Each structure stands twice: as structure tokens, then as C-alpha cells.
Amino acid sequence: MDTMVPVAEYNTRMEAEIIANLLCSFGMEGWIHCDDLGGLGPAQSLQHGVRVLVATNDAKRARSILRKENQ
């Protein structure tokens, strides 16, 4: 398995899931990393954020796609 690196950070799991799905539509596998107590404490993500991770070799492409989406 490739090393995973963060490419974006959001306040909610839902936002991160949308971005992970967007990256999936471009052929990349996106993973969500957050400390929300397994979904029992969603407010935890407000303090620490919810990160979208991709494989290291996909990071540059993923960041490029996300920059275009934010324009």
C-alpha cells in the first residue's frame, strides 16, 4: 500500500466525503481521516478538522483538481 498524504482539510465529514468522491471520479482513491469518536462525537472534527488523504503518487494531481474546483 502506498503512503497516504493529506490533500485537503474540512470542518465536517460530509464535506470531506464529497471531495473524496470527487477524487474517486478522477480515478483516485480518497480516504477520510478524522477524530470524531467513530461518528459518535462529530463536534470533535471542528477542533481537529477532517482530512482527505490520497496516495503519495496521486497527491499532486489531487491538489490540482481541488484548486480548479475552488476557482
SULSULQUI-V112853 format. One record per backbone hydrogen bond with DSSP energy under -0.5 kcal/mol. NH is the residue of the N-H (numbers start at 1). CO is the residue of the C=O. E is the energy in kcal/mol with one decimal. If there is no record, write none. Layout:
# SULSULQUI-V112853
nh = (NH & NH)
co = (CO & CO)
e = (E & E)
This chain:
# SULSULQUI-V112853
nh = (5 & 7 & 8 & 10 & 16 & 17 & 18 & 19 & 20 & 21 & 22 & 23 & 24 & 25 & 26 & 26 & 27 & 28 & 30 & 31 & 33 & 36 & 39 & 40 & 41 & 44 & 45 & 46 & 47 & 47 & 48 & 49 & 50 & 51 & 51 & 52 & 53 & 53 & 54 & 56 & 58 & 59 & 59 & 62 & 63 & 64 & 65 & 66 & 67 & 68 & 69 & 70 & 71)
co = (54 & 52 & 52 & 50 & 12 & 13 & 14 & 15 & 16 & 17 & 18 & 19 & 20 & 21 & 22 & 23 & 24 & 23 & 28 & 53 & 51 & 34 & 36 & 37 & 36 & 41 & 42 & 43 & 43 & 44 & 44 & 45 & 10 & 33 & 49 & 8 & 31 & 51 & 5 & 3 & 55 & 55 & 56 & 58 & 59 & 60 & 61 & 62 & 63 & 64 & 65 & 66 & 68)
e = (-2.9 & -2.9 & -1.0 & -2.7 & -1.7 & -2.7 & -2.1 & -1.9 & -2.7 & -2.4 & -2.1 & -2.6 & -1.9 & -1.8 & -0.7 & -1.0 & -2.1 & -2.2 & -0.7 & -2.8 & -2.6 & -0.8 & -0.7 & -1.4 & -2.8 & -2.1 & -1.1 & -1.1 & -0.7 & -0.9 & -1.8 & -2.9 & -2.9 & -2.8 & -0.5 & -2.4 & -3.3 & -0.5 & -2.3 & -2.5 & -2.1 & -0.8 & -1.0 & -2.7 & -2.6 & -1.9 & -2.3 & -2.4 & -2.2 & -1.9 & -1.9 & -1.4 & -0.8)
